[in-house]
Amino acid sequence: MDNWDDLKYFLAVHRSGTMVAAARHLGANVATVSRRIERLGQTLGAPVFIKTSGDWKPNPDLESLLYLIEDFEGKLSAERNQIALKSDAANPVMIRVGAPPIVLGGVLSASVGDFLSKNKGYTIELHNRTSRSGLGDVDIMIMDTPPDRGSLITRRVGKMEFNIFRRTSSDLGDDWVGLVDKHDDFEPMRRARALFRRPPSLRAANFFDAFRVSKSTGLPVLLPTFLAKQDSEFQPAVDDIEPINVDFWAAFHSSRKKDQAAIDAMNWIISSFEQSQTILLYID
């Protein structure tokens, strides 16, 4: 391989999904990313990415190479973190956590200060992520189903209760507020659609926005119970329907199984859910 640095661009585009996102992550421009990917393809004698159904996917013939790159990058990060955590002069070790907004705002954000006060040498970035397929550009991903691909170490970290709510003074009706259509396969969304027998009349990007839309329109809404209970006017829309408990999972790459930063971050996520469970599951 003439230029090992080109492999970093290959991995970044694969994780980010687009050259624009990869360029942002690498601190480069799109033209540079494109040039590096083209040069790597010429070196390998095969296209690095193949366009299928409008998306750019890694060439299946390069899957073993991609695995080696991910494994090397993960082990390199683990070693770098180990060295930094032992040095008082090193920059803080960055932990990037990706999670749906309801997990960021309802579970993790309030406990960041506690984690940093007890774990010196770290800094944290919280990223709004809803992917279920892989890590992307974060170190740890939290999702509502176990990841369906990648060599990952996965843990179930906690639960959250969801239900259909309405204002006390509002009728149930046929219209309701839900999330945007990319979340239609989320189990609470499927249950809500079955109840109303139609898609949501109004959609929001996240549950915090859906909550506000419902308050302004008076329409029933799918919400985490803990969020609905912040307004005393909200009540379950249907008395004889059981709430939905959703499991959340956290994952990081298996090459970092001995990475103290990944271990500490996973323990923090689990602890944050444990401390919040009585609220997230609305246990009296």
Residue pairs with C-beta under 8 A, 6 or more apart in sequence:
1 7
1 43
2 43
3 39
3 40
3 43
5 36
6 36
6 37
6 39
6 40
6 43
7 40
7 69
8 26
8 73
9 22
9 26
9 33
9 36
9 37
9 40
10 37
10 40
10 48
10 58
10 66
10 69
11 66
11 69
11 70
11 73
12 22
12 25
12 26
12 33
12 137
13 19
13 22
13 33
13 37
13 48
13 49
13 56
14 58
14 66
15 22
15 25
15 134
15 135
15 136
15 137
16 22
16 24
16 25
16 136
16 137
17 55
17 56
17 136
18 56
19 30
19 33
19 34
19 37
20 30
21 137
22 33
23 29
23 30
23 32
23 33
25 137
26 33
37 48
37 49
40 48
41 47
41 48
44 62
44 65
46 59
46 61
46 62
47 59
48 58
48 59
48 62
49 56
49 57
49 58
49 59
50 56
50 57
50 58
50 59
50 60
51 57
58 66
67 151
70 151
70 253
70 255
71 151
71 253
71 255
72 255
73 255
74 253
74 254
74 255
74 256
74 259
75 255
75 256
77 139
77 256
77 259
78 255
78 256
78 258
78 259
78 261
78 262
81 93
81 259
81 260
81 261
82 259
82 260
83 90
84 90
84 91
84 92
84 93
84 121
85 93
85 121
85 260
85 261
90 121
92 121
92 122
92 123
93 121
93 122
93 123
93 261
94 122
94 123
94 124
94 125
95 122
95 123
95 124
95 125
95 139
95 140
95 261
95 262
95 264
95 265
96 124
96 125
96 127
96 137
96 138
96 139
96 140
97 108
97 124
97 125
97 126
97 127
97 138
97 139
97 140
97 141
97 142
97 265
97 269
98 127
98 128
98 129
98 131
98 135
98 136
98 138
98 140
98 141
98 142
99 107
99 108
99 126
99 127
99 128
99 129
99 141
99 142
99 143
100 128
100 129
100 130
100 142
100 143
100 144
100 206
101 128
101 205
101 206
101 207
101 208
102 160
102 206
102 207
102 208
102 224
102 227
103 142
103 160
103 248
104 126
104 128
105 208
106 160
106 224
106 226
106 227
106 276
106 280
107 158
107 272
107 273
107 276
107 280
108 126
108 269
108 272
109 126
111 268
111 271
111 272
111 275
112 124
112 126
115 122
115 124
115 268
116 122
116 123
116 124
119 264
119 268
122 261
122 264
124 265
127 137
127 138
129 136
129 138
129 141
130 143
130 182
130 183
131 141
131 143
132 143
132 144
132 145
132 147
132 148
133 147
133 148
133 149
133 150
134 141
134 147
134 149
134 150
134 152
135 141
135 150
135 152
135 251
135 252
135 253
139 252
139 256
139 261
139 262
139 265
140 250
140 251
140 252
140 262
140 265
140 266
140 269
141 147
141 250
141 251
141 252
142 157
142 248
142 249
142 250
142 269
143 248
143 249
143 251
144 186
144 187
144 246
144 247
144 248
144 249
145 249
146 154
146 249
146 251
147 154
147 249
147 251
150 251
150 253
151 253
151 254
151 255
152 251
152 252
152 253
152 254
153 251
153 252
153 253
153 254
153 256
153 257
154 249
154 250
154 251
155 249
155 250
155 251
155 266
155 270
156 247
156 248
156 249
157 248
157 249
157 250
157 266
157 269
157 270
157 273
158 247
158 248
158 270
158 273
158 274
158 276
158 277
158 280
159 245
159 246
159 247
159 248
159 273
159 277
159 280
159 281
160 224
160 226
160 245
160 246
160 248
160 280
160 281
161 224
161 225
161 226
161 243
161 244
161 245
161 246
161 280
161 281
161 282
162 188
162 222
162 223
162 224
162 225
162 243
162 244
162 245
162 246
163 222
163 223
163 225
163 228
163 236
163 237
163 241
163 243
163 244
164 176
164 192
164 195
164 220
164 221
164 222
164 223
164 236
164 237
164 238
164 241
165 214
165 220
165 221
165 222
165 223
165 228
165 234
165 235
165 236
165 237
166 172
166 214
166 219
166 220
166 221
166 234
166 235
166 237
167 214
167 215
167 218
167 233
167 234
167 235
168 233
168 234
168 235
169 218
169 233
170 218
170 219
170 220
172 220
172 237
172 238
173 219
173 220
174 196
174 197
174 198
174 201
175 196
175 201
175 202
175 219
175 220
176 192
176 196
176 200
176 201
176 202
176 219
176 220
176 221
176 222
177 200
177 201
177 202
177 203
177 204
177 210
177 213
177 214
177 217
177 219
177 220
177 221
177 222
178 189
178 192
178 193
178 199
178 200
178 202
178 203
178 204
178 210
178 221
178 222
179 186
179 189
179 200
179 203
179 204
179 205
179 206
179 207
179 210
179 222
180 203
180 204
180 205
181 199
181 203
183 189
184 190
184 193
184 199
187 244
187 246
188 222
188 244
188 246
189 222
191 244
192 200
192 222
193 199
193 200
195 238
195 241
196 220
200 222
201 219
202 213
202 217
202 219
204 210
204 212
204 213
207 222
207 223
207 224
207 227
208 227
210 221
210 222
210 223
211 221
211 223
211 227
211 228
211 231
213 219
213 221
214 220
214 221
214 223
215 231
220 237
221 228
223 234
224 280
225 243
225 280
225 281
225 282
226 279
226 280
226 282
228 234
229 282
236 243
243 282
245 281
248 273
250 266
250 269
250 270
252 259
252 262
252 265
252 266
256 262
273 280
277 283
